[in-house]
């Protein structure tokens, strides 16, 4: 990504989804995490749900998300920013395909640094 200081957080989230879209095409469930500091995306990625084996054999994975589902997921992610009321933290988007329907949820986590707060008060 280019210099993100001048790009809206919504546009940065869209860029995240663009970066990971090829990975999502092969996943039926998982968690997208996005670390944010001063409303700027830093680290982001995908945590895949585990692949399980039965009697020592790997079970075939279901098909991944379609391009249409990824687009809808991205739009939901951008819209969810209306519920974020902090500048430092993490957003997690959990997703799962069940009978070709995409289920998603979002978790917001705010982060604060006590050392910075104490420094500001001295």
C-alpha positions in Angstrom: 0.0 0.0 0.0 1.1 3.6 -0.6 1.4 6.2 2.1 -1.7 5.4 4.2 -1.6 8.6 6.2 -3.6 10.4 3.5 -6.0 7.5 2.7 -9.3 7.1 4.6 -9.6 4.0 6.8 -12.5 2.8 4.7 -10.2 2.8 1.6 -7.5 1.1 3.5 -9.9 -1.7 4.5 -10.9 -2.0 0.8 -7.1 -2.4 0.0 -6.8 -5.1 2.7 -9.6 -7.1 1.1 -8.0 -6.6 -2.3 -4.7 -7.9 -1.0 -6.2 -11.1 0.6 -8.9 -11.8 -2.0 -6.9 -14.6 -3.8 -6.5 -16.3 -0.4 -10.2 -16.0 0.4 -11.1 -17.8 -2.9 -9.7 -20.9 -1.3 -11.1 -20.6 2.2 -14.5 -21.6 3.6 -13.9 -20.2 7.1 -11.4 -18.2 9.1 -10.7 -14.8 10.6 -9.4 -11.6 9.1 -7.4 -9.4 11.5 -6.5 -5.8 11.0 -4.2 -3.9 13.4 -4.8 -0.1 13.4 -2.8 2.7 15.0 -3.8 6.3 14.6 -6.5 5.1 12.1 -3.8 3.7 9.9 -3.8 0.0 9.0 -0.5 -1.8 9.9 -0.4 -5.5 10.1 -3.2 -7.5 8.6 -3.8 -11.1 7.5 -6.0 -14.2 7.6 -6.1 -16.9 10.3 -7.3 -20.1 8.6 -9.6 -22.4 10.5 -7.8 -25.7 11.1 -7.9 -28.4 8.5 -8.9 -31.6 10.2 -8.1 -35.2 9.5 -10.3 -38.3 10.1 -8.5 -41.6 10.7 -5.2 -40.1 9.6 -6.5 -38.8 6.3 -7.0 -35.1 5.5 -10.6 -34.1 4.8 -11.1 -32.2 1.6 -11.8 -28.6 2.2 -15.0 -27.0 0.9 -14.8 -24.5 -1.9 -13.8 -21.0 -0.9 -15.6 -17.7 -1.2 -16.8 -16.5 -4.6 -15.8 -13.1 -5.9 -19.4 -11.9 -5.3 -19.2 -13.1 -1.6 -15.8 -11.4 -1.2 -17.2 -8.2 -2.5 -20.2 -8.4 -0.2 -17.8 -9.2 2.7 -15.7 -6.1 1.9 -18.7 -3.9 1.8 -19.9 -5.2 5.2 -16.4 -4.6 6.6 -16.4 -0.9 5.4 -19.9 -0.3 6.7 -18.9 -1.8 10.1 -16.5 1.1 10.6 -19.5 3.2 11.7 -19.3 1.3 14.9 -15.6 1.9 15.6 -15.0 4.7 18.1 -11.2 4.6 18.7 -8.0 5.2 16.8 -5.8 2.4 18.1 -6.8 -1.3 18.1 -7.7 -4.3 16.1 -10.7 -5.4 14.0 -11.5 -9.0 13.5 -13.8 -10.3 10.8 -14.9 -13.9 11.3 -16.4 -15.7 8.4 -17.8 -19.1 7.5 -19.5 -20.6 4.4 -22.5 -22.8 5.3 -24.6 -24.2 2.5 -23.2 -21.6 0.1 -24.3 -18.7 2.5 -21.6 -16.4 3.9 -21.9 -15.7 7.6 -19.8 -12.9 9.0 -19.2 -11.2 12.3 -17.0 -8.3 13.5 -15.2 -7.8 16.7 -13.6 -4.4 17.6 -10.7 -4.2 20.2 -9.4 -0.9 21.3 -5.8 -0.6 22.6 -4.3 2.0 24.9 -0.8 2.5 26.1 -0.4 3.6 29.8 3.2 4.8 29.3 1.9 7.4 26.8 -0.9 8.5 29.1 1.5 8.9 32.1 3.9 10.8 29.8 1.2 13.2 28.7 0.3 14.0 32.4 3.8 14.8 33.5 
